[in-house]
Amino acid sequence: MNAQKAPASSDPEKVLVRNAGKADEKAVDVLLSTYFLDRDDVDISNFIIGEVDGKVIGVISCLEEPFNEIHSVAVHASYRGKGIGKSLLLHAMNRMSGTTYVRTTSPDFFLKQGFKEVEDKGKEELWEDCRNCSRLESCRQHFLYFKKGGE
């Protein structure tokens, strides 16, 4: 299992960042549910977790099929603003090459990390559920991308 100690910025604690396994499923589901997120049938092997003293305090999932996508990000409220989400995102981005996409209702975090807005038509081309959604025109999700190596 790939595990690295990564200090969260402005946080004296060391956060263990590692790939999630079967034993982490419940903790991942609980943390996601605090933000009204669910795994949407994403296999646990697609998650990276951050933990402190054996407690899961952050999760991120990344998919590589049919394209690179950050699917979910959640950090326990007590640990927000300490660089843990950024650390998890960097680990996820290191798994992927080329362009990575994300759909989010909280774009500021991703924009600060260098993501850019996808043109409106792009979301229909990338996500089938967007193509078939009756609320596409009033959708509150932001569609962002990050291209490794610049634009």
N, C-alpha and C positions, 0 to 999 in steps of 0.2 A: 504494500500500500504506500502511495506517495504521501509523505507528511513533511511539512516544513514548519519551523517556528517562525512566525512573522510578527514583529512588533507592530501593533496598531499605533498610528501616529497620535501623539499626545496622550497615549495610554501606557502606563508603566507595566501593565500586565502583558504577558506573552500569550499570544493566541496561536493555537495549533490549527493550521489550515491543512485539511486532508480530504481525500475522496471519501464520499459517503458509502456506507455498506448497508446490508440488510438490517443490521442491529440498530441503525440510525433512523429507520423509517418512521417510527412513532414520533421521535423528537422533531424530525423535519416537518411532518404533518402538523404537529402542534404549533410550531413556530410559524409556519405558513398561515395557519388558520387564524392567528392573532391579527393578521392583516387581510382577512377574508380571501385568502388565496388557497388554491389547492394544487395538487400535483398534476392534474389533468392527464392521468395515465403516463406521466413521465417516469421512466424507470429510475430507481434510486441511484443507479450507477452514473446517471447524468448530473448528480448533485455533488457539490463541493461544500464542505461545512467548515465553520470556524468554531473552535471550542476552547473553553477556559475551565480548568480543573474538571474535565470530563463532562461539562455541560455544554450542549450545543447552543451557541449564542448568535450564530449567523449561518445562512444558507444561500446558495446560488445554484441555479441549474442552467446547463448549457447543452443545446442540441446541435448536432452537426448535419442532420438530414431533415428536410431536403436542402436546407441551407443553414449556415451558422446563426444561431439565435440564443440570446440570453432569455430564458423563459420566466424565471422567478428569482427575486432577490428579497430577502427578509433578514433584518437584524433585530435582536431582542431590544426592546425600548431602553433598557438600562445601559446598553452599549452603543446606542446610536450617536453619531457625531464624533466617533473616535477613530475613524479610518478603517473600520472592519469591513464595511461594504466595499470600499475601494480595494482593499486587499483581496477580498473574495473575487471581485471583478477582474483584477489583474491575473489571478490564478486561472480563472475561467478563460480569459482572453489568450493566455499562453497555450491553452489546449487547441485553440483554433487558428487557422490561417486565413488570409483573405479578408473579406468583408463580413462583419457580424451585425445582426439586426436585433432590435428590441421593440416591443410594444409596451407602453407604460402610461399610467396616469400621473406619474411623478417624474417628468423629464429632466428636472434640474440636476439631479444626481448624475445622470448620464451625460448631459450637456457639459458639465464641469469636467468630465473625464474625456472629452474630445469627440463625443458622438454628435452627429448632425441630423437634422430633420430629413426624412424621406419625403419626396414629392407625393402629393395626394394620390396620384394614380399608382404609385409604387406599392402602396399597401394592398391594393386589390390584386396586383400581380403576384405578390409574395404569399399572402395568406388567404387560403380558400374560404375560411370562415368569414373573412371581411368581404370577399366577393359576393357572398350569398346573404349578407346581413342587411336587413331592412333599415337599420339605423346607421348605416355607413356615413351618411351626410352629417349626422349630428353626433358622431362618435367623439368621446372625450379622450380616447387614447391617443398618445403621441407615438409616431412611428419614427424610429431613429436608426442610424447606422454608423458603424465605425469601420474605416478601411485601414488595415495595417499598411504602414509605409506612406501614409498621407492620402491625398485625394487623387 
